[in-house]
Amino acid sequence: MIEQAASLLKGAKKPVIVAGNPARYSVDPAQLQELAESTGIPVFT
């Protein structure tokens, strides 16, 4: 899932990550944090 999101975000001009309630159960929080930090993309919950 993270790999797919990274691929989509790569082509965006002003990407943001909106991590809703389901993200808590389907994504490892450490992976989400790593993605945000490595890309500089802001995360909203």
mmCIF file as gemmi writes it, N, C-alpha and C atoms, coordinates in Angstrom:
data_model
loop_
_atom_site.group_PDB
_atom_site.id
_atom_site.type_symbol
_atom_site.label_atom_id
_atom_site.label_alt_id
_atom_site.label_comp_id
_atom_site.label_asym_id
_atom_site.label_entity_id
_atom_site.label_seq_id
_atom_site.pdbx_PDB_ins_code
_atom_site.Cartn_x
_atom_site.Cartn_y
_atom_site.Cartn_z
_atom_site.occupancy
_atom_site.B_iso_or_equiv
_atom_site.pdbx_formal_charge
_atom_site.auth_seq_id
_atom_site.auth_asym_id
_atom_site.pdbx_PDB_model_num
ATOM 1 N N . MET Axp A 1 ? 0.82 -1.187 0 1 0 ? 1 A 1
ATOM 2 C CA . MET Axp A 1 ? 0 0 0 1 0 ? 1 A 1
ATOM 3 C C . MET Axp A 1 ? 0.871 1.26 0 1 0 ? 1 A 1
ATOM 4 N N . ILE Axp A 2 ? 1.898 1.301 0.821 1 0 ? 2 A 1
ATOM 5 C CA . ILE Axp A 2 ? 2.772 2.467 0.88 1 0 ? 2 A 1
ATOM 6 C C . ILE Axp A 2 ? 3.481 2.675 -0.454 1 0 ? 2 A 1
ATOM 7 N N . GLU Axp A 3 ? 3.896 1.589 -1.082 1 0 ? 3 A 1
ATOM 8 C CA . GLU Axp A 3 ? 4.577 1.702 -2.364 1 0 ? 3 A 1
ATOM 9 C C . GLU Axp A 3 ? 3.661 2.321 -3.418 1 0 ? 3 A 1
ATOM 10 N N . GLN Axp A 4 ? 2.395 1.936 -3.413 1 0 ? 4 A 1
ATOM 11 C CA . GLN Axp A 4 ? 1.429 2.497 -4.358 1 0 ? 4 A 1
ATOM 12 C C . GLN Axp A 4 ? 1.217 3.981 -4.099 1 0 ? 4 A 1
ATOM 13 N N . ALA Axp A 5 ? 1.086 4.341 -2.841 1 0 ? 5 A 1
ATOM 14 C CA . ALA Axp A 5 ? 0.888 5.748 -2.482 1 0 ? 5 A 1
ATOM 15 C C . ALA Axp A 5 ? 2.094 6.577 -2.896 1 0 ? 5 A 1
ATOM 16 N N . ALA Axp A 6 ? 3.28 6.068 -2.659 1 0 ? 6 A 1
ATOM 17 C CA . ALA Axp A 6 ? 4.496 6.791 -3.024 1 0 ? 6 A 1
ATOM 18 C C . ALA Axp A 6 ? 4.562 7.021 -4.527 1 0 ? 6 A 1
ATOM 19 N N . SER Axp A 7 ? 4.17 6.035 -5.289 1 0 ? 7 A 1
ATOM 20 C CA . SER Axp A 7 ? 4.172 6.16 -6.738 1 0 ? 7 A 1
ATOM 21 C C . SER Axp A 7 ? 3.207 7.244 -7.208 1 0 ? 7 A 1
ATOM 22 N N . LEU Axp A 8 ? 2.028 7.286 -6.636 1 0 ? 8 A 1
ATOM 23 C CA . LEU Axp A 8 ? 1.042 8.303 -7.005 1 0 ? 8 A 1
ATOM 24 C C . LEU Axp A 8 ? 1.479 9.699 -6.576 1 0 ? 8 A 1
ATOM 25 N N . LEU Axp A 9 ? 2.039 9.796 -5.399 1 0 ? 9 A 1
ATOM 26 C CA . LEU Axp A 9 ? 2.461 11.095 -4.878 1 0 ? 9 A 1
ATOM 27 C C . LEU Axp A 9 ? 3.66 11.656 -5.626 1 0 ? 9 A 1
ATOM 28 N N . LYS Axp A 10 ? 4.448 10.795 -6.188 1 0 ? 10 A 1
ATOM 29 C CA . LYS Axp A 10 ? 5.657 11.213 -6.89 1 0 ? 10 A 1
ATOM 30 C C . LYS Axp A 10 ? 5.342 12.178 -8.03 1 0 ? 10 A 1
ATOM 31 N N . GLY Axp A 11 ? 4.242 11.981 -8.716 1 0 ? 11 A 1
ATOM 32 C CA . GLY Axp A 11 ? 3.886 12.82 -9.851 1 0 ? 11 A 1
ATOM 33 C C . GLY Axp A 11 ? 3.043 14.032 -9.503 1 0 ? 11 A 1
ATOM 34 N N . ALA Axp A 12 ? 2.682 14.183 -8.249 1 0 ? 12 A 1
ATOM 35 C CA . ALA Axp A 12 ? 1.817 15.295 -7.844 1 0 ? 12 A 1
ATOM 36 C C . ALA Axp A 12 ? 2.613 16.591 -7.705 1 0 ? 12 A 1
ATOM 37 N N . LYS Axp A 13 ? 1.967 17.717 -8.029 1 0 ? 13 A 1
ATOM 38 C CA . LYS Axp A 13 ? 2.626 19.021 -7.916 1 0 ? 13 A 1
ATOM 39 C C . LYS Axp A 13 ? 2.696 19.499 -6.467 1 0 ? 13 A 1
ATOM 40 N N . LYS Axp A 14 ? 1.618 19.354 -5.726 1 0 ? 14 A 1
ATOM 41 C CA . LYS Axp A 14 ? 1.561 19.773 -4.319 1 0 ? 14 A 1
ATOM 42 C C . LYS Axp A 14 ? 0.903 18.667 -3.506 1 0 ? 14 A 1
ATOM 43 N N . PRO Axp A 15 ? 1.623 17.588 -3.291 1 0 ? 15 A 1
ATOM 44 C CA . PRO Axp A 15 ? 1.018 16.435 -2.62 1 0 ? 15 A 1
ATOM 45 C C . PRO Axp A 15 ? 0.802 16.654 -1.128 1 0 ? 15 A 1
ATOM 46 N N . VAL Axp A 16 ? -0.21 16.017 -0.615 1 0 ? 16 A 1
ATOM 47 C CA . VAL Axp A 16 ? -0.46 15.922 0.821 1 0 ? 16 A 1
ATOM 48 C C . VAL Axp A 16 ? -0.906 14.495 1.102 1 0 ? 16 A 1
ATOM 49 N N . ILE Axp A 17 ? -0.703 14.064 2.319 1 0 ? 17 A 1
ATOM 50 C CA . ILE Axp A 17 ? -1.161 12.746 2.744 1 0 ? 17 A 1
ATOM 51 C C . ILE Axp A 17 ? -2.274 12.966 3.752 1 0 ? 17 A 1
ATOM 52 N N . VAL Axp A 18 ? -3.451 12.434 3.458 1 0 ? 18 A 1
ATOM 53 C CA . VAL Axp A 18 ? -4.579 12.497 4.382 1 0 ? 18 A 1
ATOM 54 C C . VAL Axp A 18 ? -4.756 11.09 4.931 1 0 ? 18 A 1
ATOM 55 N N . ALA Axp A 19 ? -4.369 10.909 6.184 1 0 ? 19 A 1
ATOM 56 C CA . ALA Axp A 19 ? -4.42 9.591 6.814 1 0 ? 19 A 1
ATOM 57 C C . ALA Axp A 19 ? -5.615 9.549 7.754 1 0 ? 19 A 1
ATOM 58 N N . GLY Axp A 20 ? -6.672 8.946 7.294 1 0 ? 20 A 1
ATOM 59 C CA . GLY Axp A 20 ? -7.878 8.849 8.105 1 0 ? 20 A 1
ATOM 60 C C . GLY Axp A 20 ? -7.823 7.671 9.062 1 0 ? 20 A 1
ATOM 61 N N . ASN Axp A 21 ? -8.92 7.43 9.713 1 0 ? 21 A 1
ATOM 62 C CA . ASN Axp A 21 ? -9.025 6.37 10.707 1 0 ? 21 A 1
ATOM 63 C C . ASN Axp A 21 ? -8.614 4.995 10.169 1 0 ? 21 A 1
ATOM 64 N N . PRO Axp A 22 ? -9.002 4.61 8.949 1 0 ? 22 A 1
ATOM 65 C CA . PRO Axp A 22 ? -8.605 3.294 8.446 1 0 ? 22 A 1
ATOM 66 C C . PRO Axp A 22 ? -7.093 3.117 8.34 1 0 ? 22 A 1
ATOM 67 N N . ALA Axp A 23 ? -6.36 4.208 8.182 1 0 ? 23 A 1
ATOM 68 C CA . ALA Axp A 23 ? -4.902 4.1 8.071 1 0 ? 23 A 1
ATOM 69 C C . ALA Axp A 23 ? -4.285 3.534 9.342 1 0 ? 23 A 1
ATOM 70 N N . ARG Axp A 24 ? -4.927 3.753 10.458 1 0 ? 24 A 1
ATOM 71 C CA . ARG Axp A 24 ? -4.396 3.223 11.723 1 0 ? 24 A 1
ATOM 72 C C . ARG Axp A 24 ? -4.365 1.706 11.722 1 0 ? 24 A 1
ATOM 73 N N . TYR Axp A 25 ? -5.234 1.082 10.961 1 0 ? 25 A 1
ATOM 74 C CA . TYR Axp A 25 ? -5.345 -0.375 10.97 1 0 ? 25 A 1
ATOM 75 C C . TYR Axp A 25 ? -4.688 -1.036 9.764 1 0 ? 25 A 1
ATOM 76 N N . SER Axp A 26 ? -4.496 -0.297 8.682 1 0 ? 26 A 1
ATOM 77 C CA . SER Axp A 26 ? -3.988 -0.923 7.467 1 0 ? 26 A 1
ATOM 78 C C . SER Axp A 26 ? -2.554 -0.532 7.128 1 0 ? 26 A 1
ATOM 79 N N . VAL Axp A 27 ? -1.995 0.452 7.824 1 0 ? 27 A 1
ATOM 80 C CA . VAL Axp A 27 ? -0.647 0.924 7.519 1 0 ? 27 A 1
ATOM 81 C C . VAL Axp A 27 ? 0.172 0.969 8.807 1 0 ? 27 A 1
ATOM 82 N N . ASP Axp A 28 ? 1.399 0.51 8.717 1 0 ? 28 A 1
ATOM 83 C CA . ASP Axp A 28 ? 2.318 0.608 9.85 1 0 ? 28 A 1
ATOM 84 C C . ASP Axp A 28 ? 2.664 2.084 10.051 1 0 ? 28 A 1
ATOM 85 N N . PRO Axp A 29 ? 2.386 2.652 11.22 1 0 ? 29 A 1
ATOM 86 C CA . PRO Axp A 29 ? 2.661 4.076 11.455 1 0 ? 29 A 1
ATOM 87 C C . PRO Axp A 29 ? 4.112 4.464 11.175 1 0 ? 29 A 1
ATOM 88 N N . ALA Axp A 30 ? 5.04 3.573 11.438 1 0 ? 30 A 1
ATOM 89 C CA . ALA Axp A 30 ? 6.451 3.867 11.17 1 0 ? 30 A 1
ATOM 90 C C . ALA Axp A 30 ? 6.699 4.04 9.675 1 0 ? 30 A 1
ATOM 91 N N . GLN Axp A 31 ? 6.013 3.255 8.852 1 0 ? 31 A 1
ATOM 92 C CA . GLN Axp A 31 ? 6.16 3.381 7.402 1 0 ? 31 A 1
ATOM 93 C C . GLN Axp A 31 ? 5.578 4.698 6.914 1 0 ? 31 A 1
ATOM 94 N N . LEU Axp A 32 ? 4.442 5.088 7.456 1 0 ? 32 A 1
ATOM 95 C CA . LEU Axp A 32 ? 3.823 6.353 7.072 1 0 ? 32 A 1
ATOM 96 C C . LEU Axp A 32 ? 4.725 7.516 7.466 1 0 ? 32 A 1
ATOM 97 N N . GLN Axp A 33 ? 5.286 7.457 8.647 1 0 ? 33 A 1
ATOM 98 C CA . GLN Axp A 33 ? 6.191 8.508 9.108 1 0 ? 33 A 1
ATOM 99 C C . GLN Axp A 33 ? 7.437 8.564 8.224 1 0 ? 33 A 1
ATOM 100 N N . GLU Axp A 34 ? 7.969 7.414 7.888 1 0 ? 34 A 1
ATOM 101 C CA . GLU Axp A 34 ? 9.152 7.359 7.019 1 0 ? 34 A 1
ATOM 102 C C . GLU Axp A 34 ? 8.852 7.976 5.657 1 0 ? 34 A 1
ATOM 103 N N . LEU Axp A 35 ? 7.692 7.668 5.099 1 0 ? 35 A 1
ATOM 104 C CA . LEU Axp A 35 ? 7.29 8.236 3.815 1 0 ? 35 A 1
ATOM 105 C C . LEU Axp A 35 ? 7.204 9.754 3.908 1 0 ? 35 A 1
ATOM 106 N N . ALA Axp A 36 ? 6.539 10.245 4.93 1 0 ? 36 A 1
ATOM 107 C CA . ALA Axp A 36 ? 6.367 11.687 5.091 1 0 ? 36 A 1
ATOM 108 C C . ALA Axp A 36 ? 7.71 12.389 5.274 1 0 ? 36 A 1
ATOM 109 N N . GLU Axp A 37 ? 8.561 11.834 6.104 1 0 ? 37 A 1
ATOM 110 C CA . GLU Axp A 37 ? 9.854 12.463 6.371 1 0 ? 37 A 1
ATOM 111 C C . GLU Axp A 37 ? 10.789 12.405 5.166 1 0 ? 37 A 1
ATOM 112 N N . SER Axp A 38 ? 10.771 11.307 4.454 1 0 ? 38 A 1
ATOM 113 C CA . SER Axp A 38 ? 11.693 11.165 3.324 1 0 ? 38 A 1
ATOM 114 C C . SER Axp A 38 ? 11.271 11.989 2.114 1 0 ? 38 A 1
ATOM 115 N N . THR Axp A 39 ? 9.983 12.302 2.011 1 0 ? 39 A 1
ATOM 116 C CA . THR Axp A 39 ? 9.495 13.069 0.867 1 0 ? 39 A 1
ATOM 117 C C . THR Axp A 39 ? 9.203 14.523 1.196 1 0 ? 39 A 1
ATOM 118 N N . GLY Axp A 40 ? 9.056 14.832 2.483 1 0 ? 40 A 1
ATOM 119 C CA . GLY Axp A 40 ? 8.701 16.193 2.877 1 0 ? 40 A 1
ATOM 120 C C . GLY Axp A 40 ? 7.237 16.514 2.646 1 0 ? 40 A 1
ATOM 121 N N . ILE Axp A 41 ? 6.432 15.485 2.435 1 0 ? 41 A 1
ATOM 122 C CA . ILE Axp A 41 ? 5.004 15.683 2.187 1 0 ? 41 A 1
ATOM 123 C C . ILE Axp A 41 ? 4.281 15.828 3.522 1 0 ? 41 A 1
ATOM 124 N N . PRO Axp A 42 ? 3.464 16.887 3.666 1 0 ? 42 A 1
ATOM 125 C CA . PRO Axp A 42 ? 2.726 17.049 4.92 1 0 ? 42 A 1
ATOM 126 C C . PRO Axp A 42 ? 1.655 15.972 5.09 1 0 ? 42 A 1
ATOM 127 N N . VAL Axp A 43 ? 1.421 15.602 6.345 1 0 ? 43 A 1
ATOM 128 C CA . VAL Axp A 43 ? 0.422 14.587 6.681 1 0 ? 43 A 1
ATOM 129 C C . VAL Axp A 43 ? -0.673 15.226 7.52 1 0 ? 43 A 1
ATOM 130 N N . PHE Axp A 44 ? -1.911 14.97 7.148 1 0 ? 44 A 1
ATOM 131 C CA . PHE Axp A 44 ? -3.069 15.429 7.908 1 0 ? 44 A 1
ATOM 132 C C . PHE Axp A 44 ? -3.833 14.208 8.393 1 0 ? 44 A 1
ATOM 133 N N . THR Axp A 45 ? -4.288 14.256 9.642 1 0 ? 45 A 1
ATOM 134 C CA . THR Axp A 45 ? -5.048 13.133 10.198 1 0 ? 45 A 1
ATOM 135 C C . THR Axp A 45 ? -6.431 13.578 10.6 1 0 ? 45 A 1
